[in-house]
Amino acid sequence: MSLTILADENIPAVEHYLAGIGQVKIVNGRTLQRAQLESVDVLLVRSVTRVDAALLNGCGIKFVGTATSGFDHIDREYLNERGIAFAYAPGSNANSVVEYVLAAIAAVGDKLEQLLAGGIVGIVGYGFIGKAMAARLAALGIRHRIYDPWLDPDSIPHAAEFDAVLDCDVVTLHPQLVRQQPWPSYHLLGVAQLQRLRPDALLINASRGPVVDNTALLEQLDSGRGPHTVLDVWEGEPDISAALLQRVTLGTAHIAGYSLDAKLLATRMLVEAMTTSLQLPPLPTDSPAIKAAAVPAPAGLSGAGLVRTLVQSRYDIYRDDALLRQAVLVDQPAVARGQRFDLLRKSYRERRELAGSAVCGDLQAVQLGLLSALGCVRAHQEKPA
């Protein structure tokens, strides 16, 4: 079977995996139009593409895949009615987002020290990312509370009411974007909920922009009542609020899950789902990525200092904050702000994950414990001849 495959330009290694079964065309997912789908068999997208009747009516698509862990941009009911197979990549970016959250915590004041000394993290949403976040915190010995009203409380360790989660030292948001009752996540944090947060708390949103009412958040931050805020996702993307960006502690361009490792895993998951659905022979599953270099562990560091150093060795959140501010806040009339936001994502640098990385150095038992908690391994050391 020879297929025509249309893939978003931000899905890596598509040609590596799929070139052997047909023609692969790369497109801009945000500007994708119905006319581009003529004679296309497979459509692979990311979250910037709305896939529904308006896009697909009259075309012969057999399979739609989204290289994301969520699917609020996909009209699955329509796909089901049309008999179009669908797959997504649940959990593919979970560790990338977890490491983004750790980087945010490590970058804001002494929040990391506070948490390691007994502070509490509140997790909203207990899907793939929420579970990965809770597991990483538990490994590090950091206390946490979890809120997800869509799940049976008995299935959630450290389950708590929403108000108790909002009272934590750090609140990190990981729900899917849900608008239906009885527990919509759309504007889950509005005026009342934002006012419940402690002024010295840290709020992190790396889920979907509309989970937080951005207008209410701007008013809260303008008032000087806090909290410290890190936003990776925004209402109105890609044309985000410059005023809100000026107020947040750190802001990034929806790239929390954008590690190379996460993207490649998502691509492989879609490839496997597609071959099964369309009854194709197995395709290559070897990764085209070069193994990441080992991370050096500075002698004498332990506790928060070691965790911060290791996390920042793989991901520099300050760099992404600076890039977004330059793109959004600097006057560049020739290119629209939304286009600059999208360009940051399209041209995003290669970022590797810390989990699975080898760490080298003269390491003591207490350091090895933290390495294991972060998902790292000790680098193999050659024995002297």
URTA-V952570 format. One record per residue. RES is the residue in one small letter. PSI is psi as a letter, one per 20 degrees, with the letter a starting at -180 (999 if undefined). OMEGA is omega in whole degrees, -180 to 180 (NA if undefined). D_FIRST is the distance of its C-alpha to the first C-alpha in whole Angstrom. Layout:
BEGIN
RES|PSI|OMEGA|D_FIRST / RES|PSI|OMEGA|D_FIRST
END
This chain:
BEGIN
m|p|177|0 / s|p|-174|4 / l|q|169|6 / t|p|-173|10 / i|p|177|12 / l|p|-174|16 / a|q|175|18 / d|q|-178|22 / e|i|-179|24 / n|j|172|26 / i|o|-173|23 / p|q|170|23 / a|j|179|21 / v|g|180|17 / e|h|180|17 / h|g|-175|18 / y|h|-166|15 / l|i|-175|12 / a|h|-177|12 / g|i|-177|10 / i|j|179|7 / g|b|-177|8 / q|p|179|11 / v|p|177|14 / k|p|-179|17 / i|p|-176|20 / v|r|172|23 / n|o|-174|26 / g|h|-177|25 / r|h|-177|29 / t|j|-177|29 / l|p|-179|25 / q|q|-180|26 / r|h|-177|24 / a|h|-179|23 / q|i|-175|21 / l|j|177|18 / e|p|177|18 / s|k|178|14 / v|p|-180|13 / d|h|-175|11 / v|p|178|12 / l|p|179|16 / l|p|-173|18 / v|r|168|22 / r|a|-170|25 / s|i|-179|28 / v|i|-178|29 / t|p|174|27 / r|o|-178|28 / v|o|-177|25 / d|a|-179|26 / a|h|-179|26 / a|h|-179|28 / l|h|-168|25 / l|i|-176|22 / n|p|176|24 / g|i|-179|22 / c|r|-175|18 / g|k|-180|15 / i|p|178|14 / k|h|-173|13 / f|p|173|14 / v|p|176|17 / g|q|174|18 / t|p|-177|22 / a|l|-178|23 / t|r|180|26 / s|i|177|29 / g|r|-177|30 / f|k|179|28 / d|i|177|31 / h|j|-177|29 / i|p|174|26 / d|n|-175|27 / r|h|178|26 / e|g|178|27 / y|g|179|26 / l|g|-180|22 / n|g|179|23 / e|h|-178|24 / r|i|-178|21 / g|k|179|19 / i|p|179|17 / a|q|-177|17 / f|q|173|19 / a|q|173|20 / y|a|-173|23 / a|m|-176|24 / p|p|177|28 / g|i|-176|30 / s|h|-178|28 / n|j|-174|31 / a|g|-178|34 / n|h|176|35 / s|g|179|35 / v|g|178|37 / v|g|-179|39 / e|h|173|40 / y|g|-180|41 / v|g|177|43 / l|h|178|45 / a|h|178|45 / a|g|179|47 / i|g|-178|49 / a|h|-175|50 / a|i|-174|51 / v|o|175|53 / g|c|180|57 / d|k|-178|57 / k|h|-179|55 / l|g|178|53 / e|g|-180|57 / q|g|-179|58 / l|g|180|55 / l|i|179|55 / a|j|176|59 / g|j|177|58 / g|r|-174|57 / i|p|174|54 / v|p|174|51 / g|p|-179|49 / i|p|176|46 / v|o|-178|44 / g|p|-177|41 / y|l|172|40 / g|b|-178|36 / f|g|-176|34 / i|g|178|36 / g|g|179|40 / k|g|178|39 / a|h|178|38 / m|g|180|41 / a|g|-180|44 / a|g|180|43 / r|g|178|43 / l|g|179|47 / a|g|179|48 / a|h|180|47 / l|i|-180|49 / g|k|-179|52 / i|p|180|52 / r|q|-180|53 / h|q|175|50 / r|q|-174|50 / i|p|176|47 / y|p|173|47 / d|n|-174|44 / p|i|-179|45 / w|i|-177|42 / l|q|174|42 / d|p|-179|45 / p|h|-180|47 / d|i|179|48 / s|j|-176|44 / i|o|174|45 / p|q|180|47 / h|k|178|50 / a|q|-178|49 / a|q|174|52 / e|q|-176|53 / f|g|-179|51 / d|h|180|55 / a|h|177|55 / v|g|179|52 / l|i|-179|53 / d|j|-176|56 / c|r|179|55 / d|h|176|55 / v|p|176|52 / v|o|-178|49 / t|p|-169|45 / l|p|-179|43 / h|k|177|40 / p|q|166|39 / q|q|177|36 / l|o|-177|37 / v|p|180|38 / r|i|-176|40 / q|q|177|41 / q|q|10|44 / p|i|-177|46 / w|m|179|45 / p|q|175|43 / s|i|175|42 / y|p|-177|43 / h|k|176|46 / l|h|173|46 / l|o|176|49 / g|b|-176|51 / v|g|-175|55 / a|g|-177|56 / q|h|178|54 / l|h|179|54 / q|h|177|58 / r|h|-180|58 / l|q|179|56 / r|q|-178|59 / p|h|-179|60 / d|j|179|59 / a|r|176|56 / l|p|177|52 / l|p|180|50 / i|p|174|46 / n|o|176|43 / a|k|-179|40 / s|e|175|38 / r|q|-175|38 / g|g|-175|40 / p|i|174|42 / v|h|176|43 / v|p|174|46 / d|o|-174|48 / n|h|177|48 / t|g|178|51 / a|h|179|53 / l|g|179|52 / l|g|178|53 / e|g|179|56 / q|g|-179|57 / l|h|176|56 / d|h|-178|59 / s|i|-180|61 / g|j|-177|61 / r|j|-178|61 / g|a|1|58 / p|r|165|56 / h|p|-173|54 / t|p|173|50 / v|o|180|47 / l|p|170|44 / d|i|-178|41 / v|q|-169|40 / w|q|169|42 / e|q|177|42 / g|j|179|41 / e|q|8|38 / p|i|-177|38 / d|m|-172|41 / i|r|-178|43 / s|o|176|47 / a|h|-180|49 / a|g|179|52 / l|g|178|50 / l|h|179|49 / q|h|-176|52 / r|h|-176|54 / v|q|179|51 / t|g|177|52 / l|q|178|48 / g|p|180|45 / t|r|-168|42 / a|l|177|39 / h|l|-177|37 / i|j|-177|36 / a|h|-179|37 / g|j|-171|33 / y|k|175|32 / s|q|178|33 / l|h|-179|30 / d|g|-180|30 / a|g|-179|29 / k|g|-180|26 / l|h|178|24 / l|g|179|25 / a|g|179|23 / t|g|-180|20 / r|h|179|20 / m|g|179|20 / l|h|179|18 / v|g|-179|15 / e|g|179|16 / a|h|-179|16 / m|g|-179|13 / t|h|178|11 / t|g|-177|14 / s|g|-176|13 / l|j|177|9 / q|l|178|10 / l|q|174|8 / p|q|180|10 / p|p|179|13 / l|r|-179|13 / p|p|177|16 / t|j|177|19 / d|q|-178|22 / s|p|176|24 / p|i|-176|24 / a|q|175|28 / i|q|-180|31 / k|p|-178|33 / a|q|180|36 / a|q|179|40 / a|q|180|42 / v|p|177|44 / p|p|177|48 / a|o|-179|51 / p|p|-180|54 / a|q|174|57 / g|i|-180|59 / l|p|174|57 / s|r|177|56 / g|b|-176|55 / a|h|-180|54 / g|g|180|55 / l|g|179|52 / v|g|-179|50 / r|g|-179|50 / t|g|-178|50 / l|g|180|47 / v|g|-178|45 / q|i|177|46 / s|h|179|45 / r|h|-176|41 / y|p|179|42 / d|n|-178|44 / i|h|178|44 / y|h|-179|47 / r|g|180|45 / d|h|175|43 / d|g|-180|46 / a|g|180|47 / l|g|180|44 / l|g|179|44 / r|h|178|47 / q|h|-177|47 / a|h|-172|44 / v|h|-171|46 / l|h|179|49 / v|p|-177|50 / d|o|178|51 / q|m|-173|48 / p|h|-176|48 / a|h|-178|45 / v|p|-179|42 / a|q|-178|42 / r|g|179|43 / g|h|178|39 / q|h|180|38 / r|h|177|39 / f|g|180|38 / d|h|-179|35 / l|h|177|35 / l|h|-179|37 / r|g|-178|33 / k|h|-176|31 / s|k|-175|33 / y|p|-177|34 / r|r|176|35 / e|o|-180|34 / r|p|-179|35 / r|q|-179|35 / e|q|178|36 / l|g|180|39 / a|p|-178|38 / g|i|-179|37 / s|q|174|39 / a|p|179|42 / v|p|-178|45 / c|q|180|48 / g|r|178|52 / d|n|-169|55 / l|p|177|54 / q|r|-175|56 / a|g|-178|55 / v|h|177|55 / q|h|180|53 / l|h|177|51 / g|g|178|51 / l|h|177|50 / l|g|180|47 / s|h|-180|45 / a|h|179|46 / l|j|179|44 / g|j|-179|41 / c|r|175|42 / v|q|178|43 / r|p|180|46 / a|p|177|45 / h|p|180|45 / q|p|180|48 / e|p|175|49 / k|p|180|52 / p|q|-179|55 / a|999|NA|56
END
